[in-house]
Amino acid sequence: MKKKYMLSACLAMLAIAGQADTGETVMVNGSVVEGFVTKITFDGDNAVMLFADGKTQAADMSQVNIELSYDGGDVAIKDVTAAQGKVDGRIYTIGGQYAGDSPDGLSKGIYIVNGKKIVIK
């Protein structure tokens, strides 16, 4: 699960808007892969990368490493897309930590459930 979140963070960073020069180095199993990844989807333990030239490559998530670099200008995250699929009802803190499956016993605060904020008073 941790691997999936790390790759999801990389995907969000790929959606950077602004005047920045963006560079990336993609490595699979320690070897550099040519091309710029524009989208990452997940199939079980595999990350499926779509490159700017239209080709795709699938690899075990544990073998994929993407390093991003930016030069210049203001940057911002643009176009965050919610994952499609089963809604599980898990509760997370604003910081992204798993807090349980039920609001019973949670401290006061703001939590995320199924992609929506809830307030526990």
Kinemage of the C-alpha trace (Angstrom):
@kinemage 1
@onewidth
@group {chain A} dominant
@subgroup {mainchain}
@vectorlist {calphas} color= white
{ca met a 1} P 0.000 0.000 0.000
{ca lys a 2} L 2.861 2.401 0.838
{ca lys a 3} L 4.362 1.863 -2.625
{ca lys a 4} L 1.050 2.783 -4.241
{ca tyr a 5} L 0.832 6.049 -2.283
{ca met a 6} L 4.417 6.962 -3.172
{ca leu a 7} L 3.773 6.411 -6.883
{ca ser a 8} L 0.480 8.301 -6.604
{ca ala a 9} L 2.387 11.252 -5.156
{ca cys a 10} L 4.734 11.107 -8.143
{ca leu a 11} L 1.747 11.115 -10.472
{ca ala a 12} L 0.305 14.178 -8.723
{ca met a 13} L 3.636 15.927 -9.092
{ca leu a 14} L 3.608 15.194 -12.837
{ca ala a 15} L 0.483 17.366 -13.114
{ca ile a 16} L 2.478 20.486 -12.195
{ca ala a 17} L 1.302 23.696 -13.876
{ca gly a 18} L 3.197 26.930 -14.364
{ca gln a 19} L 6.404 28.064 -15.987
{ca ala a 20} L 8.688 25.373 -14.534
{ca asp a 21} L 11.045 23.241 -16.593
{ca thr a 22} L 10.192 19.693 -15.577
{ca gly a 23} L 12.610 16.812 -15.793
{ca glu a 24} L 12.383 13.226 -14.691
{ca thr a 25} L 14.470 10.104 -14.533
{ca val a 26} L 12.537 6.831 -14.676
{ca met a 27} L 14.268 3.676 -13.449
{ca val a 28} L 12.840 0.157 -13.540
{ca asn a 29} L 14.796 -2.540 -11.708
{ca gly a 30} L 17.841 -0.236 -11.563
{ca ser a 31} L 17.914 0.548 -15.310
{ca val a 32} L 17.080 3.968 -16.747
{ca val a 33} L 14.040 3.945 -19.051
{ca glu a 34} L 13.886 6.520 -21.847
{ca gly a 35} L 10.794 8.715 -22.069
{ca phe a 36} L 8.630 11.015 -19.963
{ca val a 37} L 5.864 9.379 -17.888
{ca thr a 38} L 2.551 11.245 -18.231
{ca lys a 39} L 0.276 8.817 -16.376
{ca ile a 40} L 0.610 5.930 -13.922
{ca thr a 41} L -2.146 3.396 -13.227
{ca phe a 42} L -2.043 0.389 -10.936
{ca asp a 43} L -2.920 -3.218 -11.686
{ca gly a 44} L -2.414 -5.367 -8.583
{ca asp a 45} L 1.261 -4.966 -7.609
{ca asn a 46} L 2.170 -3.545 -11.025
{ca ala a 47} L 2.564 0.097 -12.010
{ca val a 48} L 1.592 0.707 -15.625
{ca met a 49} L 3.339 3.793 -16.996
{ca leu a 50} L 2.090 5.701 -20.045
{ca phe a 51} L 4.844 7.683 -21.762
{ca ala a 52} L 4.501 10.958 -23.704
{ca asp a 53} L 5.157 9.113 -26.974
{ca gly a 54} L 2.175 6.775 -26.358
{ca lys a 55} L 4.079 3.620 -25.375
{ca thr a 56} L 3.327 1.840 -22.096
{ca gln a 57} L 5.397 -0.246 -19.728
{ca ala a 58} L 4.291 -2.328 -16.732
{ca ala a 59} L 6.570 -3.255 -13.850
{ca asp a 60} L 6.314 -4.349 -10.229
{ca met a 61} L 5.801 -1.210 -8.096
{ca ser a 62} L 8.765 -2.111 -5.916
{ca gln a 63} L 11.034 -1.905 -8.977
{ca val a 64} L 9.874 1.528 -10.213
{ca asn a 65} L 11.650 4.734 -9.180
{ca ile a 66} L 10.782 8.150 -10.631
{ca glu a 67} L 12.888 11.186 -9.730
{ca leu a 68} L 11.417 14.588 -10.594
{ca ser a 69} L 13.175 17.951 -10.919
{ca tyr a 70} L 11.845 21.468 -11.515
{ca asp a 71} L 13.554 24.722 -12.470
{ca gly a 72} L 12.038 28.184 -12.417
{ca gly a 73} L 8.607 29.735 -12.011
{ca asp a 74} L 5.789 29.220 -9.575
{ca val a 75} L 4.311 25.726 -9.553
{ca ala a 76} L 1.001 24.273 -8.435
{ca ile a 77} L -0.800 20.935 -8.557
{ca lys a 78} L -3.442 20.864 -11.282
{ca asp a 79} L -6.166 18.336 -12.087
{ca val a 80} L -6.252 15.809 -9.261
{ca thr a 81} L -8.455 12.920 -10.365
{ca ala a 82} L -10.175 10.636 -7.876
{ca ala a 83} L -9.464 6.932 -8.266
{ca gln a 84} L -12.311 4.887 -9.697
{ca gly a 85} L -13.400 1.708 -7.989
{ca lys a 86} L -14.607 0.337 -4.693
{ca val a 87} L -15.356 2.806 -1.906
{ca asp a 88} L -14.153 1.217 1.309
{ca gly a 89} L -15.244 3.616 4.088
{ca arg a 90} L -11.776 3.848 5.623
{ca ile a 91} L -11.113 6.978 7.657
{ca tyr a 92} L -7.895 8.987 7.284
{ca thr a 93} L -6.521 12.057 9.031
{ca ile a 94} L -5.839 15.211 7.046
{ca gly a 95} L -2.185 14.110 7.134
{ca gly a 96} L -3.097 10.874 5.322
{ca gln a 97} L -2.736 8.479 8.257
{ca tyr a 98} L -5.232 5.627 8.523
{ca ala a 99} L -7.535 6.256 11.523
{ca gly a 100} L -9.906 3.274 11.340
{ca asp a 101} L -13.166 2.136 9.762
{ca ser a 102} L -15.573 3.822 12.184
{ca pro a 103} L -15.841 7.370 13.549
{ca asp a 104} L -16.625 5.951 17.010
{ca gly a 105} L -13.897 6.914 19.463
{ca leu a 106} L -12.071 9.343 17.155
{ca ser a 107} L -10.784 12.597 18.650
{ca lys a 108} L -12.223 15.924 17.557
{ca gly a 109} L -10.930 17.031 14.187
{ca ile a 110} L -11.241 16.836 10.431
{ca tyr a 111} L -11.020 13.453 8.707
{ca ile a 112} L -11.301 12.114 5.166
{ca val a 113} L -13.857 9.374 4.409
{ca asn a 114} L -14.366 8.183 0.824
{ca gly a 115} L -12.632 11.312 -0.470
{ca lys a 116} L -14.833 13.733 1.495
{ca lys a 117} L -13.987 15.765 4.584
{ca ile a 118} L -15.954 15.112 7.767
{ca val a 119} L -15.756 16.984 11.064
{ca ile a 120} L -15.856 15.163 14.389
{ca lys a 121} L -16.982 17.600 17.124
